[in-house]
Amino acid sequence: MGYIDYSKEPQSDIAFIDMKSFYASVECVDLGLNPLHTSLCVMSRADNSSGLILASSPMFKKVFGKNNVGRSYDLPFDIKTRKFSYQNAWRQGIEVTPKYKSFIEHWAKRTIIVPPRMDRYIEKNIEIQHVFQDFAAPNDIFPYSIDEGFIDLTSSLNYFIKDKALTRREKLDNLSAIIQRDIWRKTGIISTIGMSNANPLLAKLALDNEAKKTVTMRANWSYEDVESKVWAISKLKEFGKVGVQLWFHANGVDESNVHNTYQPKSHGLGNSQVLPRDYLQQREIEVVLSEMAEQVAIQLRKEHKKATIVSIFVNYSKTEMKGPIQAQMKIDPTNITRLLTDTVLKLFRSKYQSGAVRGIAVNYSGFVDENYTLLSLFDDIEAIEKEDKLQSAIDNIRDEFGFLAIQKGTVLLDSSRNIARSKLIGGHSAGGLDGLK
């Protein structure tokens, strides 16, 4: 078959498991509702009054034609009144008819809008990981994200499916069905599984291109399916950086070993946020910039690095007809909060003149080891050592008692974001705020 002798390629029994509409499904289950039949979306309002749609149930997507990640103003109804929004519909070029208007308002009233609860999603993910461990050793389980991951079932396939009359393909399908069933029984979450008796690449392709469309929510792509299935993908994604790797992937070959931990090359550390409102005054913008400069400096010290490049990105409000501010500066190696904050503010002041700001990002790069130091004859060594010790003491207290244990007085200003953001996980509400129902 083709140009590849697949008998010489690695063969593993892989299940790539994806939790269907995970965040939205968790919310439905906790409310005692069916995730497939309920119109629900998870909308973050903590950082942005426009309302950011983070996740939605299959029914919500079907009714409103919206995938994850969007804004409340993209919906054809007002989320507060649940009335049809002609403005939103016209903005998107939707043809409005009395029947369509009635349909939208009917579902808008039945739709549940909840805030994100990242801590709850993490709890549910841990429950699912425990289900995985019922079928494979921990070193055979590889989380891909909070709602999906690989399981290498090569070592446990024959243990759970003992029927010798079945092929490896049939055994993998049977065991995957059992895993699906256990996830649903123990967590209420519905899962989709891409399988392969070949490698992780084909399992992932099976998940994305077939399993989500089948009745069983499972599909198997192995070496014998390459020509009929992989080559049939209308737009092959660029899986590799170079042509040789892309050619092998197009032929279903993936010699990577999921047991080998990937070590990413870090090119920088940064933090970004969308502000909850338009910040009009330079002083209040600088309060947030200073807080972010400190937060990234803390990350830098935890990595035992010093930065030599400081970058900022400031995005204006959509009411302003201005392009964003982008600036960077090369500095002597440092991880001291004061020096990094001074540089961030210097960059901002050199570019900003006026205007409402809505988004901010701070990034440090050009890392060197924390032991690397440049000194001049004019530096006060004693003062530098004193500042290092003070910074270490602050970090230690925060490690022990939390980030908010020591704060500057500016944390009490309305413009400060430290207290609000300390309650977030991954940029979103940890425990949720009052949702809209």
C-alpha positions in Angstrom: 0.0 0.0 0.0 1.5 3.3 -1.1 5.2 4.1 -0.4 5.4 3.1 3.2 6.0 -0.4 4.6 3.8 -0.1 7.7 5.0 -3.4 9.1 8.2 -1.6 10.1 6.4 1.3 11.8 5.6 1.5 15.5 2.2 0.0 16.5 0.4 1.0 19.6 -3.2 0.8 20.8 -4.1 4.5 21.3 -7.4 6.1 22.5 -7.6 9.8 22.2 -10.5 10.9 24.4 -12.3 14.2 24.2 -15.0 15.4 26.7 -17.9 16.7 24.6 -18.4 20.5 25.3 -16.6 19.9 28.6 -17.2 23.2 30.5 -20.9 23.4 29.4 -21.4 19.7 30.1 -20.1 20.1 33.7 -22.5 23.0 34.3 -25.5 21.0 32.8 -24.7 17.9 34.9 -24.4 20.0 38.1 -27.8 21.5 37.3 -29.3 18.0 36.8 -29.8 18.6 33.0 -28.9 16.6 29.9 -25.8 18.1 28.3 -27.1 17.2 24.8 -30.6 18.6 25.1 -29.9 21.8 27.1 -29.1 25.2 25.6 -26.4 26.5 27.9 -23.4 28.7 27.5 -20.5 29.5 29.8 -19.9 33.3 29.7 -17.2 35.2 31.4 -18.2 38.6 32.7 -15.4 39.0 35.2 -13.0 40.9 33.0 -15.2 42.2 30.2 -18.6 43.7 30.3 -19.2 42.6 26.7 -19.5 39.0 27.8 -17.0 36.4 26.5 -18.5 33.1 25.5 -16.0 30.4 26.6 -18.0 27.3 26.0 -21.5 26.2 24.9 -23.6 23.1 24.8 -24.3 21.3 21.5 -27.9 22.5 21.6 -26.8 26.1 22.0 -24.4 25.8 19.0 -27.2 24.2 16.9 -29.8 26.8 17.8 -27.7 30.0 17.6 -25.1 28.8 15.2 -22.3 29.8 17.5 -19.1 27.9 18.4 -17.0 28.6 21.4 -15.2 31.9 21.9 -17.4 34.8 20.9 -19.0 37.9 22.5 -22.5 38.4 23.8 -23.1 41.0 21.2 -22.6 38.3 18.5 -25.8 36.6 19.7 -29.1 37.4 18.0 -30.7 38.2 21.3 -30.1 40.5 24.3 -28.8 38.4 27.1 -30.5 40.5 29.8 -34.0 40.9 28.3 -33.9 37.7 26.2 -35.6 39.7 23.4 -34.5 39.5 19.8 -31.8 41.9 18.9 -32.3 43.4 15.4 -29.0 45.3 15.7 -27.0 42.2 16.4 -28.8 40.3 13.6 -28.3 43.1 11.1 -24.6 43.5 12.0 -24.1 39.8 11.1 -26.1 40.0 7.9 -28.8 37.6 9.2 -32.1 37.7 7.3 -34.8 38.5 9.8 -38.3 37.0 9.4 -41.1 36.7 12.0 -40.6 33.0 12.2 -36.9 33.3 12.8 -37.5 36.1 15.4 -40.0 33.8 17.2 -37.6 30.9 17.1 -34.7 32.8 18.6 -36.8 34.4 21.4 -38.3 30.9 22.2 -34.8 29.5 22.7 -33.4 32.6 24.3 -35.8 32.2 27.2 -34.8 28.6 27.6 -31.1 29.2 27.4 -29.1 29.2 30.6 -26.1 31.5 30.9 -23.6 30.7 33.6 -20.2 32.1 34.6 -17.1 29.9 34.4 -16.0 27.9 37.5 -12.5 26.8 36.7 -12.0 25.1 40.1 -15.0 22.9 39.4 -13.8 22.0 35.9 -10.4 21.0 37.4 -12.2 18.9 40.0 -14.2 17.1 37.3 -11.0 16.6 35.2 -9.4 14.9 38.2 -12.4 12.6 38.5 -12.0 11.7 34.8 -8.3 11.1 35.2 -9.2 8.6 38.0 -11.4 6.7 35.5 -8.5 6.6 33.1 -6.3 5.1 35.8 -8.7 2.2 36.1 -7.6 1.1 32.6 -4.0 2.2 32.3 -0.9 2.9 34.4 -0.3 6.6 35.1 2.7 6.6 32.8 0.4 5.5 29.9 -1.9 8.5 30.4 -1.1 11.8 28.7 -3.3 14.8 29.3 -3.5 16.9 26.2 -5.6 19.7 27.8 -8.2 19.9 30.5 -10.8 18.2 28.4 -8.9 15.7 26.3 -5.9 13.3 26.4 -4.2 10.1 25.1 -4.3 6.7 26.7 -1.8 4.1 25.5 -3.8 0.9 26.0 -1.2 -1.4 24.4 -0.2 -3.0 27.8 -3.7 -3.4 29.1 -5.8 -4.3 26.0 -5.6 -8.0 26.5 -6.1 -7.8 30.2 -9.5 -6.2 29.9 -10.6 -7.8 26.7 -9.7 -11.5 26.9 -11.6 -12.8 23.9 -8.8 -14.2 21.6 -11.2 -14.4 18.7 -11.3 -10.6 18.5 -8.8 -8.6 16.5 -6.8 -5.8 18.1 -9.1 -3.3 16.4 -12.2 -4.9 17.9 -10.6 -5.1 21.3 -9.7 -1.4 21.2 -13.2 -0.5 20.2 -14.7 -2.6 23.0 -12.4 -1.2 25.7 -13.0 2.3 24.5 -16.7 1.8 24.8 -16.2 0.6 28.4 -14.2 3.7 29.2 -16.9 5.9 27.6 -19.5 4.2 29.7 -17.5 4.6 33.0 -16.8 8.3 32.4 -20.5 8.9 31.8 -21.6 6.8 34.8 -19.2 8.4 37.2 -19.2 12.0 36.0 -22.2 12.4 33.7 -19.9 13.7 31.0 -20.3 12.3 27.4 -17.0 11.6 25.6 -15.8 11.1 22.1 -12.9 8.8 21.3 -10.6 8.6 18.3 -8.8 5.3 18.2 -5.8 3.8 16.4 -3.9 0.5 16.4 -1.0 2.5 15.0 -0.1 5.8 16.6 -1.3 8.9 18.3 -1.5 11.0 15.1 -4.0 8.7 13.5 -6.0 8.5 16.8 -6.2 12.4 16.8 -7.2 12.5 13.2 -9.9 9.9 13.8 -11.3 12.0 16.7 -11.4 15.3 14.7 -12.6 13.9 11.4 -14.9 11.0 12.1 -15.6 10.1 15.7 -17.5 13.3 16.4 -19.9 12.4 13.6 -20.7 8.8 14.4 -23.5 7.4 16.5 -21.1 5.7 19.0 -18.9 8.8 19.1 -15.9 6.5 18.3 -13.8 5.9 15.2 -10.6 4.0 14.4 -8.0 5.1 11.9 -5.0 2.8 11.6 -2.4 2.2 8.9 -4.9 0.4 6.6 -7.1 3.5 6.6 -4.5 6.0 5.5 -5.3 6.1 1.8 -9.1 6.0 2.2 -9.4 8.4 5.2 -6.3 10.5 5.8 -5.9 11.3 2.1 -9.6 12.1 1.9 -9.3 15.0 4.3 -10.2 18.0 2.1 -7.7 20.4 3.7 -4.7 18.5 5.2 -3.4 20.6 8.1 0.3 21.3 8.3 1.3 18.9 11.0 5.1 19.4 10.6 7.5 22.2 10.1 9.3 20.6 7.2 8.2 18.9 4.1 9.6 15.4 5.1 7.6 15.3 8.3 4.5 16.6 6.6 4.9 13.8 3.9 5.2 11.1 6.6 2.2 12.5 8.5 0.1 12.5 5.3 1.0 8.8 5.0 -0.1 8.1 8.6 3.4 7.7 10.0 4.1 9.1 13.4 7.2 7.8 15.1 6.9 10.1 18.2 6.7 8.3 21.5 3.9 9.6 23.8 5.9 8.3 26.8 8.7 10.9 26.0 7.8 14.1 27.7 7.9 17.2 25.5 10.1 19.9 26.7 9.0 23.2 25.1 11.5 25.9 24.4 10.6 29.0 26.3 10.8 32.2 24.3 9.4 34.5 26.9 7.1 35.0 29.9 4.1 37.3 29.8 0.7 38.2 31.0 -2.2 39.9 29.3 -5.7 40.9 30.2 -8.8 42.6 28.8 -9.9 45.3 31.2 -13.4 45.3 32.6 -14.1 48.8 31.3 -12.4 51.5 29.3 -9.5 53.0 31.3 -9.4 56.7 30.4 -6.8 58.1 32.7 -3.1 57.5 32.3 -2.6 57.0 36.0 -5.1 54.2 36.2 -3.6 52.5 33.2 -0.2 52.7 34.8 -1.6 51.0 38.0 -2.5 47.9 36.0 0.7 48.0 34.0 2.7 48.1 37.3 0.7 45.2 38.7 1.3 43.1 35.6 5.0 43.9 35.5 5.2 42.6 39.0 3.2 39.4 38.3 5.5 38.5 35.4 8.6 39.3 37.4 7.4 36.8 40.0 7.1 34.2 37.2 10.6 35.1 36.1 12.1 34.5 39.5 10.2 31.2 39.9 11.9 30.1 36.6 15.3 31.2 38.1 15.9 33.5 35.1 16.7 37.1 34.4 15.3 39.0 31.4 17.2 41.2 29.0 14.2 42.3 26.9 11.0 44.0 28.1 7.9 44.3 25.8 4.5 45.9 26.2 1.3 45.8 24.1 -1.5 48.2 24.8 -4.8 47.9 22.9 -7.2 50.9 22.7 -10.9 50.7 23.2 -13.0 50.1 20.0 -14.3 53.6 20.5 -10.8 54.9 19.7 -9.7 55.0 16.1 -6.1 54.2 16.9 -3.8 51.3 16.4 -2.3 49.5 19.4 0.9 50.5 21.2 3.8 48.0 20.7 7.2 48.7 22.2 10.2 46.9 23.6 13.5 47.7 25.1 16.7 45.8 25.8 18.0 46.0 29.4 20.7 44.7 31.6 19.8 41.2 32.9 17.4 41.6 35.9 14.5 39.9 37.7 13.9 42.7 40.2 10.3 44.0 40.2 11.2 47.6 40.6 13.6 47.7 37.6 11.2 45.8 35.4 8.3 48.0 36.4 10.3 51.1 35.7 11.1 49.9 32.2 7.5 48.9 31.5 6.3 52.4 32.5 9.1 54.1 30.6 8.0 52.2 27.4 4.4 53.1 28.0 5.1 56.8 28.6 7.2 57.1 25.5 4.3 56.0 23.3 1.0 56.9 25.0 -0.5 60.3 24.6 -4.2 59.9 25.3 -7.2 57.6 24.6 -9.3 54.9 26.3 -7.4 51.6 26.8 -9.1 48.2 27.0 -6.3 45.6 26.7 -2.8 45.3 28.1 0.1 42.8 27.8 3.5 42.7 29.4 6.3 40.3 28.2 9.9 39.5 29.3 12.3 37.6 27.1 16.0 37.2 26.3 16.5 35.0 29.4 19.8 34.4 31.1 20.5 32.4 34.3 19.6 34.2 37.5 23.2 34.0 38.7 24.3 36.1 35.7 24.9 39.7 36.8 26.4 42.8 35.1 28.0 45.3 37.5 29.7 48.6 37.0 32.1 50.6 39.2 29.2 53.0 40.0 26.8 50.3 41.3 26.0 50.2 45.0 26.6 46.5 45.7 25.3 46.7 49.2 22.0 48.3 48.0 21.6 45.7 45.2 22.1 42.8 47.7 19.7 44.4 50.1 17.0 44.8 47.4 17.5 41.1 46.4 17.0 40.0 49.9 13.9 42.1 50.3 12.5 40.7 47.1 13.2 37.1 48.2 11.5 37.8 51.6 8.4 39.1 49.8 8.3 36.1 47.5 8.6 33.7 50.4 5.8 35.3 52.3 3.5 35.2 49.3 4.4 31.5 48.7 3.4 30.8 52.2 0.3 33.0 52.7 -0.8 33.9 49.1 -0.2 36.6 46.6 -2.4 39.1 48.4 -0.5 38.8 51.7 1.7 41.7 50.7 0.4 44.4 48.4 1.0 48.1 47.6 -1.5 50.7 48.7 -2.6 51.1 45.0 -4.5 47.8 45.4 -7.3 49.8 47.1 -7.8 51.9 44.0 -10.8 51.3 41.7 -8.4 50.8 38.8 -6.4 48.0 40.5 -7.0 44.5 39.2 -4.9 42.5 41.7 -7.7 41.4 44.1 -10.1 40.6 41.3 -7.6 38.6 39.3 -6.4 36.7 42.3 -9.7 34.9 42.3 -9.3 33.7 38.7 -7.9 30.5 37.3 -6.5 30.6 33.8 -7.9 34.2 33.5 -11.4 33.2 34.4 -13.5 33.0 37.5 -12.5 30.2 39.8 -15.8 29.7 41.7 -18.2 31.6 39.5 -20.2 34.8 39.9 -24.0 35.0 39.7 -25.0 33.8 36.3 -28.0 34.8 34.1 -30.9 32.4 34.0 
